Amino acid sequence: MLKEKGALYGDRYRVIITTDIGGSDYDDFQSMVHYFLYSNLFDTEGLISSAWGDGRKEHILEAIDAYEIDYPKLKEQDNNYPTPDYLRSITKQGEIGFAPYKGYGKPTEASEHIIACAKKDDPRPLYILGWGLLEDIAQALHDAPEIVDKIRVNYVGGPNKKWGLNAYQYIRENFPTLWIIEDNSTYRGWFNGGFMDGDYANDTFVETHVKGHGALGDYFYKKGPKLKMGDTPTVAYFLRGVPENPEEESLGGTFVKVYNRPEAFYNRDTTVEDVVEIFTVIEYTFTGPVLDHYDLDKPAFMMKVRNQFFEGFYVGDGVYKIRFMPKSMGVFEYEIISDIKELNTHKGAFTSTWENAENRRDQGQGLTNWYSDSLDEKYLDGFIYGGKSISNHRKYYLDDFKRLLDSIK
């Protein structure tokens, strides 16, 4: 049962958003519109472009331009809405691209901003909502490890984790005490399942209640005519619920503590007989020629999996490594593509299966504040772990979103 606690009930939270807005998916644009409409309830300290596609800082600024048009109406309702100029001042460019095998690179405008905010004299934790890569968070932790107890991360994993595995693994191995929600599938409940009758369906809701509702509504519609907002659960998590305890019900999902995250290490090519859980970090190690004076931060080869390409790295002494994560179940085939002929002989496959609750038990990784999707059948929506812990509240959260959209119409 949802408790009457959270931002909708007067609790204020410090927030930084890292986003891949501007990439190939329109959901970050929609989620940013949603966040701006609720931004009077938060102490926003940063808006960071941390993209694995074409997204850049300019795309956040573009969304702020739409917010600026509606700002006078919003300010009439509540003086706590941040000014457009303030939002522009805290918009920062993060890492462009993926971290090398070691999991971090060089400081960025964004990583330095995270550190500065985390070190503020404020007793409240700094919540970082991860809508994109973890690269800037990993960089901040590398450069200022003392902030690990100051920040809390609510992270939409899934595809973001798949592409940013090196930063993810660096954090997991070096900062096991970090408070983090690793949401690999629960977030999908926002646009899958739940009450979809009449104008609550993904397309009709946008056509009826978003389009024509201020500059923000039109901006939302222009970017995507169907409701997705896959990153919005990280915001809704704070609107109603008990953010301090991810195991409580919230509008952004219900999660469970995990003490182990699945990993698999291979020094050989695998076959379909090699079985891993969905969302497992798979690491392949290959041997090849010793390279002199090679930039270890530069990709040395690629792995092709289902027509997508992932970066592999030379780590020295004739050793080459690459990580991959399956975000669905089934058989995955791969091949290595490289100018290094010794590596081009590698190809293989593996099989991905359901996640096993038994494997979440303590196996020595030292995770103390790590949370992930619930495997409870009452929250299972088809093949979506935890999906119903969000979609069960669909009418409630869309009604409230509709209320704010009507206020700027």
LUMMI-188285 format. One record per residue (C-alpha): residue in three letters; x, y, z. Coordinates in nm, 2 decimals. Layout:
# LUMMI-188285
[r 'ala'; [X; Y; Z]]
...
***
This chain:
# LUMMI-188285
[r 'met'; [0.00; 0.00; 0.00]]
[r 'leu'; [0.13; 0.34; -0.09]]
[r 'lys'; [0.21; 0.56; 0.21]]
[r 'glu'; [0.13; 0.93; 0.22]]
[r 'lys'; [0.49; 1.03; 0.21]]
[r 'gly'; [0.73; 1.17; -0.05]]
[r 'ala'; [0.76; 1.48; -0.26]]
[r 'leu'; [0.38; 1.51; -0.31]]
[r 'tyr'; [0.35; 1.54; 0.07]]
[r 'gly'; [0.61; 1.80; 0.13]]
[r 'asp'; [0.94; 1.60; 0.16]]
[r 'arg'; [1.22; 1.76; -0.04]]
[r 'tyr'; [1.50; 1.57; -0.21]]
[r 'arg'; [1.83; 1.68; -0.36]]
[r 'val'; [1.84; 1.56; -0.72]]
[r 'ile'; [2.09; 1.53; -1.01]]
[r 'ile'; [1.97; 1.38; -1.33]]
[r 'thr'; [2.21; 1.21; -1.58]]
[r 'thr'; [2.04; 1.16; -1.91]]
[r 'asp'; [2.11; 1.04; -2.26]]
[r 'ile'; [1.84; 1.28; -2.40]]
[r 'gly'; [1.90; 1.34; -2.77]]
[r 'gly'; [1.98; 0.98; -2.84]]
[r 'ser'; [1.79; 0.74; -3.06]]
[r 'asp'; [1.50; 0.70; -2.81]]
[r 'tyr'; [1.25; 0.97; -2.74]]
[r 'asp'; [1.17; 0.87; -2.38]]
[r 'asp'; [1.42; 1.10; -2.22]]
[r 'phe'; [1.26; 1.40; -2.38]]
[r 'gln'; [0.92; 1.29; -2.24]]
[r 'ser'; [1.07; 1.22; -1.90]]
[r 'met'; [1.23; 1.56; -1.89]]
[r 'val'; [0.90; 1.73; -1.96]]
[r 'his'; [0.75; 1.53; -1.67]]
[r 'tyr'; [1.03; 1.62; -1.44]]
[r 'phe'; [1.00; 1.99; -1.52]]
[r 'leu'; [0.63; 1.99; -1.43]]
[r 'tyr'; [0.73; 1.84; -1.09]]
[r 'ser'; [1.05; 2.04; -1.04]]
[r 'asn'; [0.89; 2.27; -0.78]]
[r 'leu'; [0.89; 1.97; -0.54]]
[r 'phe'; [1.27; 1.90; -0.57]]
[r 'asp'; [1.60; 2.07; -0.51]]
[r 'thr'; [1.75; 2.02; -0.85]]
[r 'glu'; [2.13; 2.04; -0.84]]
[r 'gly'; [2.23; 1.92; -1.18]]
[r 'leu'; [2.11; 1.82; -1.53]]
[r 'ile'; [2.38; 1.61; -1.69]]
[r 'ser'; [2.42; 1.48; -2.05]]
[r 'ser'; [2.57; 1.14; -2.01]]
[r 'ala'; [2.50; 0.98; -2.34]]
[r 'trp'; [2.59; 0.66; -2.53]]
[r 'gly'; [2.43; 0.80; -2.85]]
[r 'asp'; [2.40; 1.14; -3.01]]
[r 'gly'; [2.27; 1.31; -2.70]]
[r 'arg'; [2.45; 1.63; -2.58]]
[r 'lys'; [2.41; 1.91; -2.33]]
[r 'glu'; [2.23; 2.11; -2.60]]
[r 'his'; [1.94; 1.87; -2.59]]
[r 'ile'; [1.88; 1.95; -2.23]]
[r 'leu'; [1.89; 2.32; -2.30]]
[r 'glu'; [1.64; 2.27; -2.58]]
[r 'ala'; [1.40; 2.11; -2.33]]
[r 'ile'; [1.46; 2.41; -2.09]]
[r 'asp'; [1.36; 2.65; -2.37]]
[r 'ala'; [1.02; 2.48; -2.38]]
[r 'tyr'; [1.00; 2.50; -2.00]]
[r 'glu'; [1.08; 2.87; -2.02]]
[r 'ile'; [0.76; 2.94; -2.23]]
[r 'asp'; [0.54; 2.77; -1.97]]
[r 'tyr'; [0.74; 2.90; -1.67]]
[r 'pro'; [0.51; 3.21; -1.60]]
[r 'lys'; [0.21; 2.99; -1.57]]
[r 'leu'; [0.39; 2.75; -1.35]]
[r 'lys'; [0.53; 3.02; -1.13]]
[r 'glu'; [0.18; 3.15; -1.07]]
[r 'gln'; [0.10; 2.82; -0.91]]
[r 'asp'; [0.42; 2.78; -0.71]]
[r 'asn'; [0.72; 3.01; -0.66]]
[r 'asn'; [0.93; 2.70; -0.60]]
[r 'tyr'; [0.96; 2.63; -0.97]]
[r 'pro'; [1.32; 2.68; -1.06]]
[r 'thr'; [1.39; 2.96; -1.31]]
[r 'pro'; [1.50; 2.86; -1.66]]
[r 'asp'; [1.83; 3.05; -1.61]]
[r 'tyr'; [1.90; 2.85; -1.30]]
[r 'leu'; [1.84; 2.52; -1.48]]
[r 'arg'; [2.07; 2.63; -1.76]]
[r 'ser'; [2.34; 2.71; -1.50]]
[r 'ile'; [2.34; 2.36; -1.36]]
[r 'thr'; [2.33; 2.18; -1.70]]
[r 'lys'; [2.66; 2.01; -1.76]]
[r 'gln'; [2.82; 1.80; -2.03]]
[r 'gly'; [2.93; 1.46; -1.93]]
[r 'glu'; [3.14; 1.19; -2.09]]
[r 'ile'; [3.07; 1.13; -2.46]]
[r 'gly'; [3.10; 0.76; -2.53]]
[r 'phe'; [3.19; 0.46; -2.32]]
[r 'ala'; [3.45; 0.41; -2.05]]
[r 'pro'; [3.75; 0.19; -2.13]]
[r 'tyr'; [3.79; -0.15; -1.97]]
[r 'lys'; [3.92; 0.00; -1.64]]
[r 'gly'; [3.58; 0.18; -1.60]]
[r 'tyr'; [3.68; 0.54; -1.59]]
[r 'gly'; [3.86; 0.80; -1.80]]
[r 'lys'; [3.93; 1.16; -1.73]]
[r 'pro'; [3.73; 1.42; -1.53]]
[r 'thr'; [3.44; 1.59; -1.71]]
[r 'glu'; [3.24; 1.90; -1.64]]
[r 'ala'; [2.97; 1.67; -1.51]]
[r 'ser'; [3.18; 1.45; -1.29]]
[r 'glu'; [3.33; 1.75; -1.12]]
[r 'his'; [2.99; 1.90; -1.07]]
[r 'ile'; [2.87; 1.57; -0.90]]
[r 'ile'; [3.17; 1.59; -0.66]]
[r 'ala'; [3.10; 1.96; -0.58]]
[r 'cys'; [2.73; 1.89; -0.51]]
[r 'ala'; [2.81; 1.58; -0.30]]
[r 'lys'; [3.05; 1.78; -0.08]]
[r 'lys'; [2.79; 2.05; 0.00]]
[r 'asp'; [2.72; 2.11; 0.36]]
[r 'asp'; [2.37; 1.95; 0.35]]
[r 'pro'; [2.27; 1.66; 0.57]]
[r 'arg'; [2.04; 1.52; 0.31]]
[r 'pro'; [2.18; 1.25; 0.07]]
[r 'leu'; [2.23; 1.36; -0.30]]
[r 'tyr'; [2.01; 1.14; -0.52]]
[r 'ile'; [2.14; 1.08; -0.87]]
[r 'leu'; [1.87; 0.97; -1.12]]
[r 'gly'; [2.05; 0.76; -1.39]]
[r 'trp'; [1.87; 0.79; -1.72]]
[r 'gly'; [2.18; 0.73; -1.92]]
[r 'leu'; [2.53; 0.60; -1.87]]
[r 'leu'; [2.70; 0.56; -1.53]]
[r 'glu'; [3.03; 0.70; -1.67]]
[r 'asp'; [3.02; 1.03; -1.50]]
[r 'ile'; [2.92; 0.88; -1.17]]
[r 'ala'; [3.21; 0.63; -1.19]]
[r 'gln'; [3.45; 0.91; -1.27]]
[r 'ala'; [3.33; 1.11; -0.98]]
[r 'leu'; [3.37; 0.81; -0.74]]
[r 'his'; [3.72; 0.74; -0.88]]
[r 'asp'; [3.83; 1.10; -0.83]]
[r 'ala'; [3.66; 1.15; -0.49]]
[r 'pro'; [3.59; 0.81; -0.34]]
[r 'glu'; [3.49; 0.98; -0.01]]
[r 'ile'; [3.16; 1.08; -0.17]]
[r 'val'; [3.03; 0.72; -0.18]]
[r 'asp'; [2.83; 0.77; 0.14]]
[r 'lys'; [2.69; 1.10; 0.03]]
[r 'ile'; [2.52; 0.99; -0.29]]
[r 'arg'; [2.24; 0.75; -0.37]]
[r 'val'; [2.17; 0.63; -0.72]]
[r 'asn'; [1.84; 0.53; -0.88]]
[r 'tyr'; [1.95; 0.38; -1.21]]
[r 'val'; [1.75; 0.27; -1.51]]
[r 'gly'; [1.98; -0.02; -1.62]]
[r 'gly'; [1.87; -0.25; -1.90]]
[r 'pro'; [2.01; -0.10; -2.22]]
[r 'asn'; [2.21; 0.16; -2.03]]
[r 'lys'; [2.38; -0.11; -1.83]]
[r 'lys'; [2.44; -0.31; -2.15]]
[r 'trp'; [2.63; -0.03; -2.32]]
[r 'gly'; [2.80; 0.10; -2.01]]
[r 'leu'; [2.92; -0.22; -1.85]]
[r 'asn'; [3.28; -0.11; -1.78]]
[r 'ala'; [3.17; 0.19; -1.57]]
[r 'tyr'; [2.90; -0.03; -1.40]]
[r 'gln'; [3.16; -0.30; -1.32]]
[r 'tyr'; [3.41; -0.05; -1.19]]
[r 'ile'; [3.15; 0.08; -0.94]]
[r 'arg'; [3.03; -0.27; -0.84]]
[r 'glu'; [3.38; -0.39; -0.77]]
[r 'asn'; [3.52; -0.08; -0.60]]
[r 'phe'; [3.22; 0.07; -0.43]]
[r 'pro'; [3.01; -0.22; -0.30]]
[r 'thr'; [2.87; 0.00; -0.02]]
[r 'leu'; [2.71; 0.24; -0.26]]
[r 'trp'; [2.33; 0.28; -0.21]]
[r 'ile'; [2.19; 0.20; -0.56]]
[r 'ile'; [1.87; 0.08; -0.72]]
[r 'glu'; [1.96; -0.12; -1.03]]
[r 'asp'; [1.63; -0.12; -1.22]]
[r 'asn'; [1.68; -0.35; -1.52]]
[r 'ser'; [1.31; -0.42; -1.59]]
[r 'thr'; [1.07; -0.27; -1.34]]
[r 'tyr'; [1.08; 0.07; -1.52]]
[r 'arg'; [0.90; -0.09; -1.82]]
[r 'gly'; [0.58; -0.11; -1.61]]
[r 'trp'; [0.54; 0.27; -1.67]]
[r 'phe'; [0.44; 0.20; -2.03]]
[r 'asn'; [0.34; -0.17; -2.02]]
[r 'gly'; [0.03; -0.30; -1.85]]
[r 'gly'; [-0.20; -0.14; -1.60]]
[r 'phe'; [-0.51; 0.06; -1.66]]
[r 'met'; [-0.52; 0.15; -2.04]]
[r 'asp'; [-0.89; 0.19; -2.10]]
[r 'gly'; [-1.02; 0.49; -2.31]]
[r 'asp'; [-0.78; 0.79; -2.30]]
[r 'tyr'; [-0.53; 0.61; -2.07]]
[r 'ala'; [-0.37; 0.41; -2.34]]
[r 'asn'; [-0.02; 0.51; -2.45]]
[r 'asp'; [-0.14; 0.68; -2.77]]
[r 'thr'; [-0.47; 0.82; -2.66]]
[r 'phe'; [-0.33; 0.97; -2.34]]
[r 'val'; [-0.08; 1.17; -2.53]]
[r 'glu'; [-0.33; 1.28; -2.80]]
[r 'thr'; [-0.59; 1.38; -2.54]]
[r 'his'; [-0.39; 1.51; -2.24]]
[r 'val'; [-0.05; 1.61; -2.36]]
[r 'lys'; [-0.08; 1.75; -2.71]]
[r 'gly'; [-0.19; 2.11; -2.70]]
[r 'his'; [-0.11; 2.15; -2.33]]
[r 'gly'; [0.15; 2.43; -2.32]]
[r 'ala'; [0.49; 2.44; -2.49]]
[r 'leu'; [0.60; 2.14; -2.28]]
[r 'gly'; [0.30; 1.93; -2.39]]
[r 'asp'; [0.37; 2.01; -2.75]]
[r 'tyr'; [0.74; 1.94; -2.71]]
[r 'phe'; [0.65; 1.60; -2.55]]
[r 'tyr'; [0.42; 1.52; -2.84]]
[r 'lys'; [0.67; 1.63; -3.11]]
[r 'lys'; [0.93; 1.40; -2.97]]
[r 'gly'; [0.71; 1.10; -2.93]]
[r 'pro'; [0.33; 1.07; -3.00]]
[r 'lys'; [0.30; 0.77; -2.77]]
[r 'leu'; [0.37; 0.76; -2.40]]
[r 'lys'; [0.69; 0.59; -2.30]]
[r 'met'; [0.87; 0.79; -2.04]]
[r 'gly'; [1.09; 0.50; -1.95]]
[r 'asp'; [1.31; 0.70; -1.71]]
[r 'thr'; [1.02; 0.87; -1.53]]
[r 'pro'; [0.99; 0.59; -1.27]]
[r 'thr'; [1.31; 0.73; -1.11]]
[r 'val'; [1.12; 1.06; -1.05]]
[r 'ala'; [0.79; 0.90; -0.95]]
[r 'tyr'; [0.98; 0.69; -0.70]]
[r 'phe'; [1.01; 1.01; -0.49]]
[r 'leu'; [0.67; 1.15; -0.55]]
[r 'arg'; [0.48; 0.90; -0.33]]
[r 'gly'; [0.64; 0.63; -0.12]]
[r 'val'; [0.93; 0.59; 0.12]]
[r 'pro'; [1.25; 0.67; -0.09]]
[r 'glu'; [1.47; 0.58; 0.20]]
[r 'asn'; [1.35; 0.22; 0.17]]
[r 'pro'; [1.33; 0.07; -0.18]]
[r 'glu'; [1.14; -0.23; -0.05]]
[r 'glu'; [0.84; -0.01; 0.03]]
[r 'glu'; [0.58; 0.05; -0.24]]
[r 'ser'; [0.63; 0.37; -0.45]]
[r 'leu'; [0.50; 0.51; -0.77]]
[r 'gly'; [0.84; 0.43; -0.92]]
[r 'gly'; [0.84; 0.06; -0.83]]
[r 'thr'; [0.91; -0.18; -0.54]]
[r 'phe'; [1.26; -0.33; -0.52]]
[r 'val'; [1.45; -0.59; -0.31]]
[r 'lys'; [1.79; -0.60; -0.16]]
[r 'val'; [2.04; -0.81; -0.35]]
[r 'tyr'; [2.38; -0.92; -0.22]]
[r 'asn'; [2.52; -1.05; -0.54]]
[r 'arg'; [2.51; -0.94; -0.90]]
[r 'pro'; [2.55; -1.21; -1.17]]
[r 'glu'; [2.89; -1.24; -1.34]]
[r 'ala'; [3.05; -1.50; -1.57]]
[r 'phe'; [3.41; -1.51; -1.68]]
[r 'tyr'; [3.54; -1.70; -1.98]]
[r 'asn'; [3.89; -1.76; -2.11]]
[r 'arg'; [3.75; -1.94; -2.42]]
[r 'asp'; [3.48; -1.91; -2.67]]
[r 'thr'; [3.15; -2.02; -2.54]]
[r 'thr'; [2.87; -2.23; -2.69]]
[r 'val'; [2.49; -2.25; -2.64]]
[r 'glu'; [2.56; -2.50; -2.37]]
[r 'asp'; [2.70; -2.21; -2.16]]
[r 'val'; [2.41; -2.07; -1.97]]
[r 'val'; [2.40; -1.73; -1.79]]
[r 'glu'; [2.12; -1.54; -1.62]]
[r 'ile'; [1.97; -1.24; -1.79]]
[r 'phe'; [2.15; -0.91; -1.69]]
[r 'thr'; [2.47; -1.11; -1.62]]
[r 'val'; [2.80; -0.93; -1.68]]
[r 'ile'; [2.99; -1.16; -1.91]]
[r 'glu'; [3.36; -1.11; -1.94]]
[r 'tyr'; [3.57; -1.27; -2.22]]
[r 'thr'; [3.95; -1.28; -2.20]]
[r 'phe'; [4.14; -1.36; -2.52]]
[r 'thr'; [4.52; -1.38; -2.58]]
[r 'gly'; [4.69; -1.23; -2.88]]
[r 'pro'; [5.01; -1.04; -2.98]]
[r 'val'; [5.19; -0.82; -2.73]]
[r 'leu'; [5.14; -0.46; -2.84]]
[r 'asp'; [5.40; -0.20; -2.76]]
[r 'his'; [5.30; 0.16; -2.67]]
[r 'tyr'; [4.93; 0.09; -2.72]]
[r 'asp'; [4.67; 0.32; -2.57]]
[r 'leu'; [4.48; 0.10; -2.32]]
[r 'asp'; [4.19; 0.34; -2.33]]
[r 'lys'; [4.14; 0.30; -2.70]]
[r 'pro'; [3.92; 0.01; -2.83]]
[r 'ala'; [4.13; -0.27; -2.98]]
[r 'phe'; [3.86; -0.48; -3.13]]
[r 'met'; [3.48; -0.52; -3.15]]
[r 'met'; [3.23; -0.79; -3.06]]
[r 'lys'; [2.93; -0.82; -3.30]]
[r 'val'; [2.62; -0.94; -3.12]]
[r 'arg'; [2.28; -0.93; -3.30]]
[r 'asn'; [2.41; -0.67; -3.54]]
[r 'gln'; [2.53; -0.44; -3.26]]
[r 'phe'; [2.89; -0.37; -3.19]]
[r 'phe'; [3.06; -0.35; -2.85]]
[r 'glu'; [3.41; -0.23; -2.77]]
[r 'gly'; [3.69; -0.46; -2.65]]
[r 'phe'; [4.02; -0.35; -2.50]]
[r 'tyr'; [4.39; -0.45; -2.49]]
[r 'val'; [4.49; -0.46; -2.12]]
[r 'gly'; [4.86; -0.54; -2.17]]
[r 'asp'; [5.09; -0.85; -2.18]]
[r 'gly'; [4.90; -0.99; -2.48]]
[r 'val'; [4.57; -1.00; -2.30]]
[r 'tyr'; [4.24; -0.87; -2.45]]
[r 'lys'; [3.91; -0.83; -2.27]]
[r 'ile'; [3.55; -0.74; -2.34]]
[r 'arg'; [3.23; -0.74; -2.14]]
[r 'phe'; [2.87; -0.80; -2.26]]
[r 'met'; [2.53; -0.83; -2.09]]
[r 'pro'; [2.22; -0.99; -2.23]]
[r 'lys'; [1.91; -0.79; -2.15]]
[r 'ser'; [1.67; -1.05; -2.28]]
[r 'met'; [1.65; -1.43; -2.28]]
[r 'gly'; [1.75; -1.67; -2.55]]
[r 'val'; [2.05; -1.77; -2.76]]
[r 'phe'; [2.31; -1.50; -2.84]]
[r 'glu'; [2.57; -1.55; -3.11]]
[r 'tyr'; [2.88; -1.34; -3.13]]
[r 'glu'; [3.19; -1.29; -3.34]]
[r 'ile'; [3.51; -1.08; -3.29]]
[r 'ile'; [3.60; -0.82; -3.55]]
[r 'ser'; [3.95; -0.67; -3.54]]
[r 'asp'; [4.25; -0.56; -3.74]]
[r 'ile'; [4.44; -0.80; -3.52]]
[r 'lys'; [4.41; -1.13; -3.72]]
[r 'glu'; [4.47; -1.35; -3.42]]
[r 'leu'; [4.15; -1.22; -3.26]]
[r 'asn'; [3.93; -1.27; -3.57]]
[r 'thr'; [3.91; -1.64; -3.52]]
[r 'his'; [3.69; -1.60; -3.21]]
[r 'lys'; [3.32; -1.66; -3.24]]
[r 'gly'; [3.06; -1.84; -3.03]]
[r 'ala'; [2.73; -1.83; -2.85]]
[r 'phe'; [2.57; -1.85; -2.51]]
[r 'thr'; [2.22; -1.89; -2.37]]
[r 'ser'; [2.05; -1.64; -2.14]]
[r 'thr'; [1.78; -1.76; -1.89]]
[r 'trp'; [1.56; -1.62; -1.61]]
[r 'glu'; [1.73; -1.46; -1.31]]
[r 'asn'; [1.75; -1.69; -1.01]]
[r 'ala'; [1.67; -1.56; -0.66]]
[r 'glu'; [1.90; -1.81; -0.50]]
[r 'asn'; [2.20; -1.65; -0.68]]
[r 'arg'; [2.12; -1.31; -0.52]]
[r 'arg'; [2.24; -1.44; -0.18]]
[r 'asp'; [2.56; -1.32; -0.03]]
[r 'gln'; [2.86; -1.46; -0.23]]
[r 'gly'; [3.13; -1.23; -0.10]]
[r 'gln'; [3.08; -0.93; -0.33]]
[r 'gly'; [3.02; -0.71; -0.02]]
[r 'leu'; [2.71; -0.54; -0.15]]
[r 'thr'; [2.52; -0.38; 0.15]]
[r 'asn'; [2.29; -0.12; -0.01]]
[r 'trp'; [2.22; -0.27; -0.35]]
[r 'tyr'; [1.86; -0.31; -0.47]]
[r 'ser'; [1.71; -0.45; -0.79]]
[r 'asp'; [1.40; -0.58; -0.95]]
[r 'ser'; [1.16; -0.79; -0.75]]
[r 'leu'; [1.12; -1.15; -0.87]]
[r 'asp'; [0.79; -1.18; -0.68]]
[r 'glu'; [0.52; -1.33; -0.91]]
[r 'lys'; [0.27; -1.07; -0.79]]
[r 'tyr'; [0.48; -0.80; -0.97]]
[r 'leu'; [0.56; -1.01; -1.28]]
[r 'asp'; [0.40; -0.87; -1.59]]
[r 'gly'; [0.46; -1.13; -1.86]]
[r 'phe'; [0.84; -1.14; -1.88]]
[r 'ile'; [0.89; -0.81; -1.70]]
[r 'tyr'; [1.03; -0.85; -1.35]]
[r 'gly'; [0.87; -0.59; -1.11]]
[r 'gly'; [0.66; -0.43; -1.39]]
[r 'lys'; [0.33; -0.45; -1.19]]
[r 'ser'; [0.48; -0.27; -0.90]]
[r 'ile'; [0.46; 0.04; -1.12]]
[r 'ser'; [0.17; -0.04; -1.36]]
[r 'asn'; [-0.06; -0.12; -1.07]]
[r 'his'; [-0.06; 0.26; -1.00]]
[r 'arg'; [-0.10; 0.37; -1.36]]
[r 'lys'; [-0.43; 0.56; -1.33]]
[r 'tyr'; [-0.31; 0.74; -1.02]]
[r 'tyr'; [0.02; 0.87; -1.16]]
[r 'leu'; [-0.13; 0.96; -1.50]]
[r 'asp'; [-0.42; 1.15; -1.33]]
[r 'asp'; [-0.17; 1.35; -1.14]]
[r 'phe'; [0.04; 1.42; -1.45]]
[r 'lys'; [-0.28; 1.52; -1.63]]
[r 'arg'; [-0.35; 1.77; -1.36]]
[r 'leu'; [-0.03; 1.95; -1.42]]
[r 'leu'; [-0.06; 1.94; -1.79]]
[r 'asp'; [-0.41; 2.10; -1.76]]
[r 'ser'; [-0.26; 2.38; -1.56]]
[r 'ile'; [-0.05; 2.50; -1.85]]
[r 'lys'; [-0.30; 2.44; -2.13]]
***
